[in-house]
């Protein structure tokens, strides 16, 4: 999709064209959804093109062309002249399915008009488009409900990832406070997983009636364990004087300015129990950067003070309140979580993936990417070392070329003792990249991976020069290169979808990769 990074080894013109036509993708999805096409196929599986044209009141020839486009996007499929939903569409695009995303998608469609004001917003420095005076209160209420349903659809996709992270950090009978609860979808999922827990949903008076309506659609065993609190969370102090084992701020951080958010965090922290846990779920700019930057501009266009934050701002604000934090915990999707507590033991009881937590730390060192990698996918070959011995102008000028690299057999034997790794992506200068690699290895060691070991790229460039008449005087900062140790870098990086191409001319962009082994 458009927020994937540009690959400098591919056509820049094509990348720009893909950016310019990105709306073709979204308009295709909006149109199919608004036509009720996926619902039709769910009711009438194996419908012919003629059946669909008649049922949807469309031109048969134009519809066939549109269906072929949807098939290329993996939204429908066909057998001979009969059409049916793919599993993707069946799960997410059919009304009534548990993970139905129609509300979420239509909300994004509604934002298109506001994005057309971006030029004016950039000139003014703030939002410029507001509801007109002719919009009735009933219309505003309908918009609020649509928004809550959209956010409810979003959180339904996140909770299967989030719930396991809690581990043993909150008690079975936890008292939960959901700040800016919206639809209540986050908390209802929690209460289903914690049948002895109780919750309070906090929101403004304009939202709470809709929250109640949505919550009442859940089983009585869940809805009866929920109380409601009317609260403007930007007030200096909150009316609720209770303390909670878990306080949730989901998609709240990005809605406010730094000063406003600092006040919200202060009030939330004041309501934690001694060992209570705070969970801040949001889109942070140090995870899925381009998507979060787009979300940041969306906040600029559509809110008064909203913005996307780097997680380091949030963690520092929490530390200033005397709370310990986990740092960024990325989800597989476009959002992440920061956990905080006054007690480090509470954080220790979370079930977090330490490699996932290490990724943003390593990216902050200057790497373009840090990708989870299975050591079993490393390709070792006798051929690779030939590129060092016969194709490198540093050969016989650096200690790394005097048999200090691992042999292919040694490399394969060592890698086979590891079960986890990260593939790091960067760029020249070589010395700078290698220093980043050393910093990454150190960060992994400090995170508890005592066997952390890195293979970097290129001839050793830590020192300005080598005196080959003497042994290396800087073994502390010397590491083997991937290619010099027999690793086929081209074949290895392809295991995670990365591409390397032979360059035709000097001056073309060079990619560097390093392999950080973790155990």
Secondary structure, DSSP 8 states (H G I E B T S, - for coil): -TTS---TTS-HHHHHHHHHTHHHHHHHHHHHHHHTHHHHHHHSTTEEHHHHHHHHT--HHHHHHHHHHHHHTTSEEEETTEEEE-HHHHHHSSTT-TT--HHHHHHHHHTHHHHTTHHHHHHHTS------TT--HHHHHHHHHHHHHHHHHHHHHHHHHHGGGGTTSS-TT-EEEEET-TTSHHHHHHHHH-TT-EEEEEE-HHHHHHHHHHHTTS-HHHHTTEEEEE--TTSSS-S----EEEEEEES-GGGS-HHHHHHHHHHHHHTEEEEEEEEEEE--TTSSHHHHHHHHHHHHHH-SS-----HHHHHHHHHHTT-EEEEEEE-SSS-EEEEEES-HHHHHTS---HHHHHHHHHHTTT-SEEEEE-GGG--B-SSHHHHHHHH-TTTTTSGGGTTTS--HHHHHHHHTT-SEEEEEEE-S-HHHHHHHHHHHHHHHHHTT-TT-EEEBSSS--SSS---TTS--S-GGG---BTGGGTB-HHHHHGGGT------SSTTS---EEEEEEE-
